[in-house]
Structure formats: structure tokens, C-alpha cells
């Protein structure tokens, strides 16, 4: 490690520098984020899918919610708009979030949602 350009102190080139705050993009950041999200979802009564760790479920029947996680994006689906709105409200109390509305593009797949059908295009 070396002193940053413009902040060199003559005779102290070998001194250790202290990092004042964490930087975005540290190697452990994704793991820390995943642990925090997992804990928050479990506190909201979600269960992690046994065969797909990026999928969580809550409730059953008409009140069932399915949540897909990709890094820091969440896909929420369910048959009850009331349950979906309840989940969004619960999450906004814990995290700063944006609701992007209906899914239109995700992981390289274009999604066209109509009243009677859904079309996926890649």
C-alpha cells in the first residue's frame, strides 16, 4: 500500500494508513448484503426455497407470495395485490427502495404482460 498521490509525507512513506469507512465494493459486501436481506425476509415470515436459494415464499393459497432475488433486485409475485402492497410497505420500512412497477425487462429477458397472457422475449 502506498500513500495516495498528493498526500505523500516525506519520511513517512512506509506508514500504514487507516481506512476511515468501508468502501462500496469490498469483497465481503455481497455476502454481508445477502445475510442482511435473508435475515430481514425471515423476520417477515418468508421461507427460503430448499432447491433454489434465490427464491423465498410466504403464505399459501390466495395469500401466497413468491419472491425472487437477484443481487439487489427483488421480483415479487402473488395472486393478492393487497399482500404484494403489504410486502412492499414492510420492505420500505427496512430498506430504501424503488418500486419499478410491472416487470418489463429482467436478466436479458423482455417481459410483456397483458391481461390474458405474458410474453417472454430474449
Order of alpha helices (4+ residues) and beta strands (2+ residues): alpha-beta-beta-beta-beta-alpha-beta-beta-beta
